[in-house]
């Protein structure tokens, strides 16, 4: 009976109670008072029984919950005490140990328990910064007593009594011993294969006009230096061409080579030919590739990069970037007229096969860039193609030259904006980029990205970022200017009568500008190019007028020079506090070299948008291009520049001094 009452008291039995009440009401309506009274008594008994049964069930449930909680707490306590990993609970504000298991103290090398001790005392170099940043794993491994540990953990937010106990927020940390795993990882990284391609930059010049015996002696002397350099590095070195070597070694050796700054380059200089020419090497290294094939591609690309930057340096290429070492010496001239002829024919074929031609230089184009633009227009006209010059009509440093060219019928509509070029270009259009090889420095990066066919002609050293997948690349870092290169191309493609006088003067002005009136970076090929342009009708007086400045610019230039200071004896640094025109900055850097004893000059100037421009010049042994590369810029050995964004003038000057010190003391 008790079980039946219990079932009626359950939630499912409430339906029966409802039915019983309905029957009692029906009995009253029909006048069956005795039956209704009996049903009322039964209903009362059921209600009372339900109350007693519910109370008893709640009591049994609480007893069950208490027993389960007790078991859970017991299991938790046993788990914490017997946890197989070192574990500690500590206060975040002062790193005080609140609780830790014995394994943790054993790991720290202390006897007994040291509660209330500071965690960074027990574990030197421990920091809880990663916990405060919301991380659950320390980013670095921690070495303790010769073992390496990976630390995992999380924050503990205490209850209401936590603050009263003085604990505040707490952290819990677990130490996982990963010594064996990390040793294997390091061993794997240290033994990964690295490929290197070595080239004797000036091999032809080194052995020129020498008897066969001397040639062999020179080559053997260089080869001995190369073999000695890798003798104790467990490397395999083989010569696979008359002036090229292949080296295979392990990653750990690369770190050693970085540490000694590739002393192989300096050692090679000890080999001197009877004519007084020192041997120089270029080293291209490929590593971090998926295998030997990709490392070979990286090494070949790095070797090519070293050559295009002038040789006598090492370049390391991985999957993401380049690293440069050396490159302080003079560029190694390897250009021949054969190469110029090949490049001229290739460019002429590209132009002839294109529907239309576009040409552009770098941002804020100067005379060298605009003169090169005019040379490309001349080649396109010779091949019967339309050529447009993409340039910003306001932001440029060659306004007078542009006005002179626009006065000619052939150039009346030649200058267009990047937007106009984008609208008129098609799939067979050719874009020629001159006087820069970096995609971020071109007049308009969108045009460069949209063009399927691109040719690059430049005389600056190739930087880590350069225009890739070009149909034609003509890099000559030792050339005085890009106008010099294009004047040689013109000699192969056009006749003297095909070149307009204004074009010859534009090209010559670019050469005069970059050579500082034939005083810097000038070789015999420079004078040959100038003589050719003179035969084409270039008037040196008109060229001189293109280089003139007005009175205001001249006064501003000398005002900058007044504030110049000497740094480390022979370096002049000027830092005007007001923004100046970029042309004036460059001219001031040029003028500083006229001061006796000054071999290098830097002009640092703030910009209106919160950055700084630096113009650098050199006539000595210091390579300003390497210094400017450290600050994100580029150029060549004697003239370079950079633009630093989001900086103050003071910070820019300090960064320049740091780069100079690193170069001179490195």
C-alpha positions as CSV (number, residue, x, y, z in Angstrom):
1,X,0.0,0.0,0.0
2,X,2.9,2.3,0.9
3,X,4.4,1.8,-2.6
4,X,1.1,2.6,-4.2
5,X,0.8,5.8,-2.2
6,X,4.4,6.6,-3.1
7,X,3.6,6.2,-6.8
8,X,0.6,8.5,-6.4
9,X,2.8,11.1,-4.8
10,X,5.3,11.1,-7.6
11,X,4.9,13.6,-10.5
12,X,3.4,10.9,-12.7
13,X,0.8,10.1,-10.0
14,X,-0.6,13.6,-10.0
15,X,-2.9,12.6,-12.9
16,X,-4.6,10.0,-10.6
17,X,-5.2,12.6,-7.9
18,X,-6.9,14.9,-10.5
19,X,-9.1,12.0,-11.5
20,X,-10.0,11.2,-7.9
21,X,-11.0,14.9,-7.3
22,X,-13.1,14.8,-10.4
23,X,-15.0,11.7,-9.2
24,X,-15.6,13.3,-5.8
25,X,-17.1,16.4,-7.4
26,X,-19.3,14.3,-9.6
27,X,-20.5,12.3,-6.6
28,X,-21.5,15.5,-4.8
29,X,-23.4,16.7,-7.9
30,X,-25.3,13.4,-8.0
31,X,-26.1,13.5,-4.3
32,X,-23.8,10.6,-3.3
33,X,-22.5,12.3,-0.1
34,X,-21.2,9.1,1.5
35,X,-19.1,8.3,-1.6
36,X,-17.9,11.8,-1.9
37,X,-16.8,11.9,1.8
38,X,-14.9,8.6,1.4
39,X,-13.1,10.0,-1.7
40,X,-12.3,13.1,0.3
41,X,-10.7,11.1,3.1
42,X,-8.6,9.1,0.6
43,X,-7.6,12.4,-1.1
44,X,-6.5,13.9,2.3
45,X,-4.4,10.8,3.1
46,X,-2.7,11.0,-0.3
47,X,-1.8,14.7,0.2
48,X,-0.3,14.1,3.6
49,X,1.6,11.1,2.4
50,X,3.0,13.1,-0.5
51,X,4.3,15.7,1.8
52,X,6.1,13.2,4.0
53,X,7.5,11.3,1.0
54,X,8.8,14.5,-0.6
55,X,10.5,15.6,2.6
56,X,12.2,12.2,3.0
57,X,13.4,12.2,-0.6
58,X,15.0,15.7,-0.2
59,X,16.8,14.4,2.9
60,X,18.1,11.3,1.0
61,X,19.2,13.5,-2.0
62,X,21.2,15.8,0.3
63,X,22.9,12.9,2.0
64,X,23.8,11.5,-1.4
65,X,25.2,14.8,-2.7
66,X,27.2,15.2,0.5
67,X,28.7,11.7,0.1
68,X,29.5,12.3,-3.6
69,X,31.1,15.7,-2.7
70,X,33.2,14.1,0.0
71,X,34.4,11.4,-2.4
72,X,35.2,14.1,-5.0
73,X,37.2,16.2,-2.5
74,X,39.0,13.2,-1.3
75,X,39.8,12.2,-4.9
76,X,40.9,15.7,-5.7
77,X,43.1,16.0,-2.7
78,X,44.7,12.6,-3.5
79,X,45.2,13.7,-7.1
80,X,46.9,17.0,-6.2
81,X,49.2,15.2,-3.6
82,X,50.1,12.4,-6.0
83,X,50.2,14.4,-9.2
84,X,53.1,13.0,-11.3
85,X,54.2,16.5,-12.5
86,X,55.8,19.3,-10.5
87,X,52.9,21.7,-9.6
88,X,52.7,24.9,-7.6
89,X,50.0,27.4,-6.6
90,X,51.3,30.9,-6.1
91,X,50.1,34.5,-5.6
92,X,50.4,36.6,-8.7
93,X,51.1,39.8,-7.0
94,X,54.3,38.7,-5.2
95,X,54.9,35.1,-6.6
96,X,54.6,33.7,-3.1
97,X,54.2,30.0,-3.0
98,X,50.9,29.1,-1.5
99,X,51.0,25.4,-2.1
100,X,53.2,22.9,-4.1
101,X,53.6,19.2,-4.2
102,X,56.8,17.5,-3.2
103,X,57.9,16.8,-6.7
104,X,58.1,20.5,-7.3
105,X,60.4,21.0,-4.4
106,X,62.5,18.1,-5.6
107,X,62.7,19.6,-9.0
108,X,64.0,22.9,-7.5
109,X,66.6,20.9,-5.5
110,X,65.4,22.0,-2.1
111,X,64.7,19.7,0.9
112,X,61.3,19.7,2.5
113,X,58.5,22.2,1.8
114,X,59.2,25.9,1.3
115,X,55.7,27.4,1.5
116,X,55.6,31.2,1.5
117,X,58.9,31.3,-0.3
118,X,59.0,33.3,-3.6
119,X,58.6,31.3,-6.7
120,X,61.3,33.3,-8.6
121,X,63.7,32.4,-5.8
122,X,63.1,28.7,-6.1
123,X,63.0,28.9,-9.9
124,X,65.3,31.6,-11.2
125,X,64.2,33.5,-14.3
126,X,60.5,32.5,-13.7
127,X,58.0,35.1,-14.8
128,X,54.2,35.0,-14.7
129,X,53.7,37.6,-17.4
130,X,52.3,35.0,-19.8
131,X,49.6,34.1,-17.3
132,X,48.5,37.8,-17.0
133,X,48.4,37.9,-20.8
134,X,45.7,35.2,-20.8
135,X,48.0,32.4,-22.1
136,X,48.0,28.9,-20.7
137,X,51.5,28.0,-21.8
138,X,54.8,29.8,-21.3
139,X,56.3,30.9,-24.7
140,X,59.8,29.8,-23.6
141,X,61.4,26.8,-22.0
142,X,62.9,27.2,-18.6
143,X,66.1,25.5,-17.5
144,X,66.3,24.1,-14.0
145,X,69.2,22.1,-12.7
146,X,70.3,21.0,-16.2
147,X,66.8,20.1,-17.3
148,X,64.4,21.9,-19.6
149,X,60.8,22.4,-18.7
150,X,57.7,23.6,-20.6
151,X,55.4,25.4,-18.1
152,X,51.6,25.2,-18.4
153,X,49.2,26.9,-16.1
154,X,46.1,29.1,-15.6
155,X,44.7,31.7,-13.3
156,X,42.7,30.9,-10.2
157,X,40.0,33.4,-9.1
158,X,39.4,32.9,-5.4
159,X,36.1,33.1,-3.6
160,X,34.9,35.7,-1.2
161,X,37.4,34.6,1.5
162,X,40.3,34.7,-0.9
163,X,41.0,38.4,-0.5
164,X,40.6,38.1,3.3
165,X,43.3,35.5,3.3
166,X,45.6,37.8,1.4
167,X,45.9,35.7,-1.7
168,X,44.2,37.8,-4.3
169,X,44.5,36.3,-7.8
170,X,46.5,33.1,-7.8
171,X,48.2,31.1,-10.5
172,X,48.8,27.4,-10.8
173,X,51.7,26.1,-12.9
174,X,52.7,22.7,-14.1
175,X,56.3,21.8,-15.2
176,X,56.7,19.3,-18.0
177,X,60.2,17.9,-18.5
178,X,60.9,18.3,-22.3
179,X,64.7,17.9,-22.1
180,X,65.0,14.9,-24.3
181,X,62.5,16.2,-26.9
182,X,64.2,19.6,-27.1
183,X,67.6,18.0,-27.4
184,X,66.3,16.0,-30.4
185,X,64.8,19.2,-31.9
186,X,68.0,21.1,-31.5
187,X,70.0,18.3,-33.0
188,X,67.6,18.2,-36.0
189,X,67.9,21.9,-36.6
190,X,71.6,21.9,-36.3
191,X,72.1,19.1,-38.8
192,X,69.7,20.4,-41.5
193,X,71.5,20.6,-44.9
194,X,72.7,24.0,-46.2
195,X,73.9,24.6,-49.7
196,X,76.3,27.4,-50.8
197,X,77.4,28.6,-54.2
198,X,80.8,30.4,-54.3
199,X,81.8,32.6,-57.2
200,X,85.1,34.3,-57.9
201,X,83.7,37.7,-58.9
202,X,86.6,39.0,-60.9
203,X,88.0,35.7,-62.3
204,X,88.4,37.1,-65.8
205,X,90.1,40.3,-64.5
206,X,92.3,38.3,-62.2
207,X,93.8,36.1,-64.8
208,X,93.7,38.5,-67.8
209,X,97.0,38.6,-69.8
210,X,98.6,36.1,-67.5
211,X,100.5,33.0,-68.6
212,X,98.8,29.7,-68.0
213,X,101.1,28.8,-65.1
214,X,100.1,32.0,-63.3
215,X,96.4,31.4,-64.0
216,X,96.6,28.0,-62.4
217,X,98.5,29.3,-59.4
218,X,95.9,32.0,-58.8
219,X,93.0,29.6,-59.1
220,X,94.7,27.1,-56.8
221,X,95.5,29.9,-54.2
222,X,91.8,30.8,-54.1
223,X,90.8,27.2,-53.9
224,X,93.1,26.6,-51.0
225,X,91.6,29.4,-49.0
226,X,88.1,28.1,-49.7
227,X,89.0,24.5,-48.7
228,X,90.8,25.8,-45.5
229,X,87.7,27.8,-44.5
230,X,85.5,24.7,-44.5
231,X,88.2,22.2,-43.4
232,X,86.9,21.9,-39.8
233,X,83.3,22.4,-40.6
234,X,82.5,18.8,-41.8
235,X,81.6,20.2,-45.2
236,X,81.8,18.9,-48.8
237,X,83.3,21.5,-51.3
238,X,83.6,20.9,-55.0
239,X,84.4,23.1,-58.0
240,X,81.8,22.6,-60.7
241,X,82.9,25.4,-63.1
242,X,86.1,27.3,-63.7
243,X,85.0,30.1,-61.2
244,X,82.2,28.4,-59.2
245,X,82.2,26.1,-56.2
246,X,79.4,24.2,-54.4
247,X,79.6,23.6,-50.7
248,X,77.2,21.3,-48.6
249,X,77.3,21.6,-44.9
250,X,75.1,21.6,-41.8
251,X,73.1,24.4,-40.2
252,X,75.3,24.6,-37.1
253,X,78.2,25.6,-39.4
254,X,76.1,28.5,-40.7
255,X,75.8,30.0,-37.3
256,X,79.6,29.8,-36.9
257,X,80.0,31.6,-40.3
258,X,77.6,34.3,-39.2
259,X,79.6,34.7,-36.0
260,X,82.9,35.3,-37.8
261,X,81.1,37.6,-40.3
262,X,82.1,35.4,-43.2
263,X,85.9,35.9,-42.9
264,X,86.3,33.9,-46.1
265,X,85.5,37.1,-48.0
266,X,88.5,38.9,-46.4
267,X,90.8,36.0,-46.7
268,X,90.2,35.9,-50.5
269,X,91.6,39.4,-50.8
270,X,95.0,38.1,-49.9
271,X,95.3,36.5,-53.4
272,X,96.6,39.2,-55.7
273,X,97.5,38.9,-59.4
274,X,100.8,40.2,-60.8
275,X,98.8,43.1,-62.1
276,X,97.7,44.1,-58.6
277,X,94.1,42.9,-58.7
278,X,92.8,41.3,-55.5
279,X,90.5,38.3,-55.7
280,X,86.9,38.8,-54.5
281,X,84.3,36.2,-53.7
282,X,80.5,36.2,-53.7
283,X,78.7,33.7,-51.6
284,X,75.1,32.6,-52.0
285,X,73.7,30.4,-49.3
286,X,70.3,28.6,-49.3
287,X,68.8,27.0,-46.2
288,X,65.5,26.3,-44.5
289,X,64.1,24.8,-47.7
290,X,61.9,21.8,-48.0
291,X,64.9,19.8,-49.3
292,X,68.1,19.9,-51.3
293,X,66.2,21.1,-54.5
294,X,64.7,24.1,-52.8
295,X,68.0,25.0,-51.0
296,X,69.7,24.9,-54.4
297,X,67.2,27.4,-55.7
298,X,67.7,29.6,-52.7
299,X,71.5,29.4,-53.0
300,X,71.4,30.2,-56.8
301,X,69.1,33.2,-56.1
302,X,71.3,34.4,-53.3
303,X,74.4,34.2,-55.5
304,X,72.7,36.2,-58.2
305,X,71.6,38.7,-55.6
306,X,75.2,39.0,-54.4
307,X,76.4,39.7,-58.0
308,X,73.7,42.3,-58.7
309,X,74.7,44.1,-55.5
310,X,78.3,44.4,-56.6
311,X,79.9,41.2,-55.4
312,X,82.4,40.7,-52.6
313,X,79.7,39.8,-50.2
314,X,77.6,36.9,-48.7
315,X,73.8,36.6,-49.1
316,X,71.7,34.1,-47.2
317,X,68.3,33.2,-48.5
318,X,65.6,31.3,-46.7
319,X,61.9,30.8,-47.3
320,X,61.0,34.3,-46.2
321,X,63.9,36.8,-46.6
322,X,67.5,37.7,-47.5
323,X,70.4,38.4,-45.2
324,X,73.4,40.5,-46.3
325,X,77.0,40.4,-45.1
326,X,79.9,42.3,-46.4
327,X,79.4,44.4,-49.5
328,X,81.6,47.2,-48.3
329,X,84.1,47.1,-51.1
330,X,83.8,48.7,-54.5
331,X,81.5,47.0,-57.0
332,X,83.1,44.5,-59.3
333,X,82.7,45.6,-62.9
334,X,81.7,42.6,-65.1
335,X,79.7,44.4,-67.7
336,X,80.7,44.0,-71.3
337,X,79.3,45.4,-74.5
338,X,78.1,41.9,-75.4
339,X,75.7,42.0,-72.4
340,X,74.5,45.5,-73.4
341,X,73.9,44.2,-76.9
342,X,72.0,41.2,-75.7
343,X,69.8,43.3,-73.4
344,X,69.2,45.9,-76.1
345,X,68.0,43.2,-78.5
346,X,65.8,41.6,-75.8
347,X,64.2,45.0,-74.9
348,X,63.6,45.8,-78.6
349,X,61.9,42.5,-79.1
350,X,59.6,43.0,-76.1
351,X,58.7,46.5,-77.3
352,X,58.0,45.3,-80.8
353,X,55.8,42.5,-79.5
354,X,53.7,44.7,-77.3
355,X,50.5,46.6,-78.1
356,X,51.6,49.7,-76.2
357,X,54.5,50.6,-73.9
358,X,54.4,52.3,-70.5
359,X,57.5,53.5,-68.6
360,X,57.8,54.8,-65.0
361,X,60.5,55.4,-62.5
362,X,60.5,55.7,-58.7
363,X,58.4,58.0,-56.6
364,X,59.4,61.7,-56.8
365,X,61.2,61.1,-60.1
366,X,64.5,62.9,-60.7
367,X,66.4,63.7,-63.8
368,X,67.9,60.2,-64.0
369,X,64.5,58.6,-63.9
370,X,62.9,61.1,-66.4
371,X,65.9,60.9,-68.7
372,X,65.6,57.1,-68.7
373,X,61.8,57.5,-69.5
374,X,62.8,59.5,-72.5
375,X,65.2,56.9,-73.7
376,X,62.5,54.2,-73.5
377,X,60.2,56.4,-75.5
378,X,62.8,56.8,-78.2
379,X,63.2,53.0,-78.5
380,X,59.4,52.6,-78.7
381,X,59.1,55.2,-81.4
382,X,61.9,53.5,-83.3
383,X,59.8,50.2,-83.2
384,X,56.6,52.0,-84.1
385,X,54.9,51.7,-80.7
386,X,53.2,54.3,-78.6
387,X,54.9,55.0,-75.3
388,X,53.4,56.8,-72.3
389,X,55.4,58.0,-69.3
390,X,53.6,57.4,-65.9
391,X,54.5,60.2,-63.5
392,X,53.0,62.3,-60.8
393,X,52.7,65.8,-62.3
394,X,53.1,67.5,-58.9
395,X,55.4,65.3,-56.9
396,X,58.6,65.1,-58.9
397,X,62.1,66.6,-59.0
398,X,62.3,67.2,-62.8
399,X,59.7,69.8,-63.5
400,X,61.9,71.9,-65.9
401,X,62.9,68.8,-67.9
402,X,59.3,67.6,-68.1
403,X,58.2,71.1,-69.4
404,X,60.9,71.0,-72.1
405,X,59.9,67.5,-73.2
406,X,56.2,68.5,-73.4
407,X,57.1,71.4,-75.7
408,X,58.1,68.8,-78.3
409,X,55.3,67.3,-80.6
410,X,56.4,63.8,-79.8
411,X,55.9,64.3,-76.1
412,X,52.8,66.5,-76.1
413,X,50.6,63.8,-74.7
414,X,53.3,61.4,-73.5
415,X,52.9,62.1,-69.7
416,X,49.9,60.5,-68.1
417,X,48.8,59.7,-64.5
418,X,48.7,56.2,-63.1
419,X,44.9,56.2,-63.3
420,X,45.0,57.0,-67.0
421,X,47.5,54.2,-67.6
422,X,45.3,51.7,-65.8
423,X,42.4,52.6,-68.1
424,X,44.4,52.3,-71.3
425,X,46.5,49.2,-70.5
426,X,45.6,45.7,-71.9
427,X,47.0,42.2,-71.7
428,X,49.8,42.8,-74.2
429,X,51.0,46.1,-72.8
430,X,54.6,46.3,-71.6
431,X,55.7,48.2,-68.5
432,X,59.3,49.3,-68.3
433,X,60.5,50.2,-64.8
434,X,63.6,52.3,-64.6
435,X,65.9,53.6,-61.9
436,X,64.5,51.3,-59.2
437,X,64.0,47.6,-58.6
438,X,61.9,47.7,-55.5
439,X,58.1,47.4,-55.9
440,X,57.3,49.7,-53.0
441,X,59.3,52.5,-54.6
442,X,57.8,52.6,-58.0
443,X,55.6,55.5,-59.1
444,X,52.4,53.4,-58.8
445,X,52.4,49.9,-57.3
446,X,48.9,49.1,-58.7
447,X,50.1,49.4,-62.3
448,X,53.1,47.2,-61.5
449,X,50.8,44.5,-60.1
450,X,48.3,44.7,-63.0
451,X,50.8,44.4,-65.8
452,X,51.5,40.9,-67.2
453,X,54.8,42.0,-69.0
454,X,57.4,43.9,-67.0
455,X,61.0,44.9,-67.8
456,X,63.3,46.3,-65.1
457,X,66.4,48.5,-65.9
458,X,68.3,49.8,-62.9
459,X,71.7,50.6,-61.5
460,X,71.0,50.4,-57.8
461,X,72.0,47.4,-55.7
462,X,69.2,44.9,-55.5
463,X,67.5,44.9,-52.1
464,X,65.7,42.1,-50.2
465,X,62.5,43.2,-51.8
466,X,62.7,43.5,-55.6
467,X,60.5,43.1,-58.6
468,X,60.2,39.4,-59.4
469,X,59.1,37.5,-62.4
470,X,60.0,40.3,-64.8
471,X,60.3,39.4,-68.5
472,X,63.6,41.3,-68.7
473,X,65.9,42.4,-65.9
474,X,69.0,44.6,-66.5
475,X,70.8,45.2,-63.2
476,X,74.2,46.9,-63.2
477,X,75.0,48.2,-59.7
478,X,78.4,49.6,-60.7
479,X,77.0,51.8,-63.5
480,X,76.9,55.5,-62.8
481,X,73.2,55.9,-63.7
482,X,70.4,54.2,-65.4
483,X,70.7,56.8,-68.2
484,X,74.2,55.4,-68.8
485,X,72.8,51.9,-69.3
486,X,70.0,53.1,-71.6
487,X,72.4,55.2,-73.7
488,X,74.3,52.0,-74.5
489,X,71.0,50.3,-75.3
490,X,70.2,53.2,-77.6
491,X,73.4,52.7,-79.5
492,X,72.4,49.2,-80.3
493,X,68.8,49.9,-81.3
494,X,68.7,53.4,-82.7
495,X,70.7,55.6,-85.0
496,X,71.9,59.0,-84.0
497,X,69.3,60.7,-86.2
498,X,66.5,58.8,-84.4
499,X,67.3,60.5,-81.1
500,X,65.8,63.9,-80.5
501,X,68.0,66.6,-79.2
502,X,65.7,67.0,-76.1
503,X,66.0,63.3,-75.5
504,X,69.8,63.4,-75.7
505,X,69.9,66.3,-73.2
506,X,67.5,64.6,-70.9
507,X,69.6,61.4,-70.8
508,X,72.8,63.3,-70.4
509,X,71.3,65.3,-67.5
510,X,70.6,62.1,-65.7
511,X,74.2,61.0,-66.0
512,X,75.5,64.4,-64.9
513,X,73.2,64.4,-61.9
514,X,74.1,60.9,-60.6
515,X,77.9,61.4,-61.2
516,X,77.9,64.9,-59.7
517,X,79.4,66.4,-62.8
518,X,81.5,63.3,-63.6
519,X,83.3,63.2,-60.3
520,X,81.6,60.2,-58.6
521,X,81.1,56.6,-59.8
522,X,82.5,57.6,-63.2
523,X,84.2,55.0,-65.5
524,X,85.3,54.9,-69.1
525,X,81.8,53.7,-70.1
526,X,80.3,56.8,-68.6
527,X,82.4,59.1,-70.8
528,X,81.6,56.9,-73.8
529,X,77.9,57.3,-73.1
530,X,78.3,61.1,-72.7
531,X,80.3,61.3,-76.0
532,X,77.5,59.4,-77.8
533,X,74.9,61.7,-76.5
534,X,77.0,64.8,-77.4
535,X,77.1,63.4,-81.0
536,X,73.3,63.1,-80.9
537,X,73.1,66.9,-80.3
538,X,73.0,67.2,-76.5
539,X,74.0,70.8,-75.5
540,X,76.0,70.8,-72.2
541,X,74.9,74.4,-71.5
542,X,71.2,73.3,-71.6
543,X,72.0,70.4,-69.4
544,X,73.6,72.8,-66.9
545,X,70.4,74.9,-66.9
546,X,68.4,71.8,-66.0
547,X,70.5,71.4,-62.9
548,X,70.1,75.0,-61.7
549,X,68.3,76.0,-58.5
550,X,66.4,79.2,-57.6
551,X,67.6,81.5,-54.9
552,X,65.3,80.2,-52.2
553,X,66.4,76.6,-52.7
554,X,70.0,77.7,-52.7
555,X,69.6,79.6,-49.4
556,X,67.7,76.7,-47.8
557,X,70.5,74.3,-48.9
558,X,73.3,76.4,-47.3
559,X,71.1,76.9,-44.2
560,X,71.1,73.1,-43.7
561,X,74.8,73.0,-44.1
562,X,75.3,75.6,-41.4
563,X,74.0,73.3,-38.8
564,X,76.1,70.3,-39.8
565,X,78.2,68.5,-37.2
566,X,81.1,66.1,-37.5
567,X,80.6,62.5,-36.2
568,X,83.5,60.2,-35.7
569,X,85.9,62.5,-37.4
570,X,85.0,62.3,-41.1
571,X,81.2,62.0,-41.1
572,X,79.1,65.2,-41.5
573,X,75.5,65.0,-40.2
574,X,72.9,67.8,-40.6
575,X,69.5,67.7,-39.1
576,X,67.3,70.7,-39.9
577,X,64.2,70.9,-37.6
578,X,61.8,72.0,-40.4
579,X,60.6,69.9,-43.3
580,X,62.5,70.5,-46.5
581,X,62.2,69.6,-50.2
582,X,63.8,66.2,-51.0
583,X,65.9,67.7,-53.8
584,X,67.3,70.3,-51.4
585,X,68.1,67.6,-48.9
586,X,70.0,65.6,-51.5
587,X,71.8,68.7,-52.8
588,X,72.9,69.6,-49.2
589,X,74.3,66.1,-48.7
590,X,76.3,66.5,-51.9
591,X,77.6,69.9,-50.9
592,X,78.8,68.6,-47.5
593,X,81.2,66.4,-49.4
594,X,83.0,69.5,-50.6
595,X,84.2,70.2,-47.0
596,X,87.8,69.2,-46.4
597,X,88.1,66.0,-44.4
598,X,84.5,65.0,-44.9
599,X,84.1,61.6,-46.7
600,X,80.5,60.8,-45.8
601,X,77.5,63.0,-45.3
602,X,74.0,62.5,-44.0
603,X,71.1,64.9,-43.9
604,X,68.2,64.0,-41.7
605,X,65.0,66.0,-42.2
606,X,61.5,65.6,-40.7
607,X,58.5,65.2,-43.0
608,X,55.1,66.9,-42.7
609,X,53.4,63.5,-42.1
610,X,55.4,62.7,-38.9
611,X,58.3,60.8,-40.4
612,X,61.9,61.5,-41.5
613,X,63.9,61.4,-44.7
614,X,67.6,60.7,-44.8
615,X,69.9,61.4,-47.7
616,X,73.4,59.9,-47.7
617,X,76.5,60.5,-49.8
618,X,80.0,59.0,-49.7
619,X,83.3,59.5,-51.5
620,X,85.4,57.3,-49.3
621,X,85.5,53.6,-48.3
622,X,82.2,53.8,-46.4
623,X,79.3,52.2,-48.2
624,X,76.3,54.3,-47.4
625,X,74.0,51.8,-49.1
626,X,74.7,49.2,-46.4
627,X,74.0,51.8,-43.7
628,X,70.7,52.9,-45.3
629,X,69.6,49.3,-45.7
630,X,69.7,48.9,-42.0
631,X,67.1,51.7,-41.7
632,X,64.9,50.3,-44.5
633,X,66.3,52.3,-47.4
634,X,68.7,51.6,-50.3
635,X,70.7,53.0,-53.1
636,X,74.3,52.4,-54.1
637,X,77.8,52.7,-52.6
638,X,78.1,56.5,-53.0
639,X,74.5,57.7,-52.9
640,X,71.6,56.2,-50.8
641,X,68.5,57.3,-49.0
642,X,65.7,56.1,-46.8
643,X,62.3,57.1,-45.5
644,X,61.4,56.4,-41.9
645,X,57.7,56.6,-41.0
646,X,56.1,57.4,-37.6
647,X,59.3,58.8,-36.0
648,X,60.6,62.0,-34.5
649,X,63.7,63.8,-35.7
650,X,65.6,62.9,-32.6
651,X,64.7,59.2,-32.9
652,X,65.7,59.2,-36.6
653,X,69.1,60.8,-35.8
654,X,69.7,58.3,-33.0
655,X,68.8,55.4,-35.3
656,X,71.2,56.8,-37.9
657,X,74.0,57.0,-35.3
658,X,73.3,53.4,-34.2
659,X,73.5,52.2,-37.9
660,X,76.8,54.0,-38.4
661,X,78.3,52.6,-35.3
662,X,77.1,49.1,-36.2
663,X,78.7,49.4,-39.6
664,X,82.0,50.8,-38.5
665,X,82.4,48.6,-35.4
666,X,81.0,45.4,-36.9
